Amino acid sequence: MTIEQCRENFSRMYSEAMAVYGMVDRAAKGVVQLVNGGGEHRIACRRGCNKCCTAFVRVTFAEAAAIAQWLFDRSNTDRLNRFREKTARWLTAAGPEVEMLEALATRYHVHLESGSESQLFAEAVRTYHRRKLMCPFNADDGSCDIYRLRPVVCRAFFVVDTSEGCGPDLNGEAGVVRHEKLTEIALLGQRTLKEVSAAAGYDTICALPVGVHRALALWKILHSPKFRRANPSSPKNRPRHTAL
């Protein structure tokens, strides 16, 4: 694969991610209007609420690549620097659960809790959540630094009335909004982005900070002066992801 093809793949993944996000957002908007319009409940999610931002979020490479491409825009330099600083701390504090979750999910090629070791997977998720490690993209005011580029799973998650029930150890279930159409569209979007990622040569799904870290490293290589001077039509080996 040539360097130019790698760059085109990044652009294609960005475009596909934005198309999927638009589809999911339209479905989510309809669900929010349905809930709020019913009069019995109100969506509790607000700007600055980060109760769910300690959850273990996994993304396709297309989602990670879209975020990386956006972060390298000059207007997002501060966001990029914050992510790098916070990710270094996140990687140190994440614990062995992240490695276990990544290994299980890679083995079964799953995005959700399924497979013969699903209970082990689910418990590792809860253990990670109990650590209360904030997403590296969470800003100081509780807002999302990549709200425009946030993953599918973040776009499709809502709770009603109060966010106090969000967490791994609940006395009762949080008032999570479950709507068949929104779930269907979110899963379709995830499958689409996984297929787009695989077509570009990246068929893994990984933790959000890990995926973006890798995509940033690849984007930097592809746009380094060395490769900008290179003939884009000459065959090149695709740059490997840098080790974490």
C-alpha positions in Angstrom: 0.0 0.0 0.0 1.4 3.4 -0.9 1.7 6.4 1.4 -0.9 8.2 -0.7 -3.4 5.3 -0.3 -2.9 5.3 3.5 -3.7 9.0 3.5 -6.8 8.4 1.4 -7.9 5.7 3.8 -7.7 8.2 6.7 -9.8 10.7 4.7 -12.3 8.0 3.8 -12.6 6.8 7.4 -13.2 10.4 8.5 -16.0 10.8 6.0 -17.6 7.5 6.8 -17.4 8.2 10.5 -19.1 11.6 10.1 -21.9 10.0 8.0 -22.5 7.4 10.6 -22.5 10.0 13.4 -25.1 12.0 11.5 -27.3 8.9 11.2 -27.0 8.1 14.9 -27.5 11.7 16.0 -30.8 11.9 14.0 -32.1 8.8 15.7 -30.9 10.0 19.1 -32.6 13.3 18.7 -35.8 11.6 17.9 -35.6 9.5 21.1 -34.7 12.5 23.2 -37.8 14.4 21.9 -39.9 11.3 22.4 -38.8 11.0 26.1 -39.0 14.7 26.9 -42.3 15.1 25.1 -43.9 12.3 27.1 -44.0 14.4 30.2 -43.2 11.5 32.6 -39.4 11.7 32.3 -36.7 14.0 31.2 -33.3 13.2 29.7 -30.8 13.8 32.5 -27.7 14.2 30.2 -26.3 17.7 30.2 -23.1 19.5 29.2 -20.7 19.1 32.0 -22.1 15.9 33.3 -19.4 13.3 33.1 -20.8 10.4 35.2 -20.6 8.0 32.3 -17.1 9.1 31.3 -15.4 6.6 33.5 -16.9 3.7 31.5 -14.7 1.5 29.3 -15.3 2.7 25.8 -14.0 0.8 22.8 -13.9 2.1 19.2 -13.2 1.0 15.7 -10.1 2.3 14.0 -12.2 4.5 11.8 -13.5 6.3 14.8 -10.0 6.7 16.2 -8.6 7.9 12.9 -11.4 10.5 12.6 -10.5 11.9 16.0 -6.8 11.9 15.3 -7.3 13.7 12.0 -9.5 16.3 13.7 -7.0 16.8 16.6 -4.2 17.6 14.2 -6.1 20.6 13.0 -4.2 23.7 14.2 -7.3 25.0 16.0 -7.3 21.9 18.2 -3.7 22.1 19.4 -4.7 22.6 23.0 -7.0 19.7 22.9 -4.3 17.5 21.4 -1.8 18.5 24.1 -4.4 17.8 26.9 -5.1 14.4 25.4 -1.5 13.4 25.3 -0.9 14.6 28.9 -4.0 12.8 30.3 -3.5 9.6 28.2 0.0 9.2 29.8 -1.6 9.2 33.2 -4.5 7.0 32.1 -2.2 4.4 30.7 -0.3 4.3 34.0 -3.5 4.0 36.1 -5.6 1.8 33.9 -4.5 -1.5 35.5 -4.5 -5.0 34.2 -8.2 -5.0 33.4 -7.5 -3.1 30.2 -5.1 -5.7 28.9 -7.6 -8.5 29.7 -10.4 -6.7 28.0 -8.4 -6.0 24.9 -7.2 -9.6 24.8 -10.7 -11.1 25.2 -12.3 -8.7 22.7 -9.6 -9.3 20.1 -9.9 -13.1 20.5 -13.6 -13.1 19.9 -13.8 -10.1 17.6 -16.6 -8.6 19.7 -17.6 -5.1 20.6 -20.1 -6.0 23.3 -20.0 -8.5 26.2 -20.5 -11.8 24.4 -18.6 -15.1 23.9 -17.8 -18.0 26.2 -15.9 -15.7 28.6 -18.5 -12.9 28.7 -18.8 -13.0 32.5 -15.1 -12.5 32.8 -15.3 -9.7 30.3 -18.3 -8.1 32.2 -16.5 -8.3 35.6 -13.4 -6.7 34.1 -15.5 -3.9 32.8 -17.0 -3.3 36.2 -13.6 -3.4 37.9 -12.3 -0.9 35.4 -15.3 1.3 36.0 -14.9 1.2 39.8 -11.4 2.8 39.3 -13.3 5.9 38.2 -10.6 6.7 35.6 -11.9 9.7 33.7 -11.7 9.6 29.9 -8.7 11.6 28.7 -11.0 13.6 26.5 -12.9 14.9 29.5 -12.3 18.6 30.0 -11.9 20.3 33.4 -15.5 21.6 33.3 -16.8 18.1 32.7 -17.5 18.6 29.0 -16.2 16.4 26.2 -13.2 17.8 24.3 -14.1 15.8 21.2 -17.9 16.1 21.4 -18.3 16.6 17.7 -16.2 13.4 17.1 -17.3 11.3 20.1 -17.8 7.6 19.4 -21.1 5.9 18.4 -21.5 4.4 21.9 -21.3 7.8 23.5 -23.9 9.2 21.1 -26.4 6.5 21.8 -26.3 6.5 25.6 -28.8 8.4 27.7 -30.3 8.2 31.1 -33.5 9.8 32.4 -34.3 12.0 35.4 -30.9 11.8 37.2 -27.4 10.8 36.5 -26.8 9.6 40.1 -27.5 6.0 39.1 -24.7 5.9 36.5 -22.0 3.5 37.6 -20.9 -0.1 37.9 -22.4 -0.9 41.3 -26.0 0.2 41.5 -28.7 -0.5 44.1 -31.1 -0.5 41.1 -30.6 0.0 37.4 -29.9 3.5 36.2 -32.8 4.9 34.1 -31.0 4.0 30.9 -33.0 4.8 27.8 -33.5 1.7 25.7 -35.1 2.2 22.3 -35.1 -0.5 19.7 -34.6 1.8 16.7 -31.7 3.8 18.3 -30.0 0.5 19.2 -30.5 -0.9 15.7 -29.0 2.2 14.1 -26.1 2.4 16.6 -25.2 -1.2 15.9 -25.5 -0.7 12.2 -23.2 2.3 12.4 -20.6 0.3 14.4 -20.7 -2.5 11.9 -20.3 -0.1 9.0 -17.2 1.6 10.7 -15.7 -1.8 11.5 -16.1 -2.8 7.8 -14.5 0.5 6.7 -11.6 0.0 9.1 -11.1 -3.6 7.9 -11.1 -2.5 4.3 -8.3 -0.1 5.2 -6.4 -2.9 6.9 -7.3 -2.1 10.5 -9.8 -4.7 11.8 -9.2 -4.4 15.5 -11.4 -2.6 18.0 -9.7 -1.2 21.1 -10.0 1.2 24.1 -10.7 4.8 23.0 -7.4 6.2 24.4 -5.4 3.4 22.9 -7.0 3.6 19.5 -6.5 7.4 19.2 -2.9 7.1 20.5 -2.2 4.7 17.7 -4.0 6.7 15.1 -2.2 9.9 16.1 1.2 8.1 15.7 0.3 6.8 12.2 -1.1 10.2 11.1 2.1 11.9 12.2 4.2 9.4 10.3 2.1 9.8 7.1 2.4 13.5 7.2 6.0 13.8 8.2 8.3 15.8 5.9 10.1 12.6 4.9 6.9 11.2 3.4 5.7 14.5 2.0 8.8 14.6 -0.1 8.5 11.0 -1.1 6.9 10.0 -4.4 3.3 9.0 -3.3 3.0 6.6 -6.2 6.0 4.5 -5.2 5.3 1.3 -3.2 5.9 1.7 0.5 5.2 -0.6 3.4 2.5 0.8 5.6 3.9 2.3 8.7 3.4 0.1 11.8 1.6 1.4 14.9 4.0 2.6 17.5 4.1 0.6 20.7 2.3 2.0 23.7 
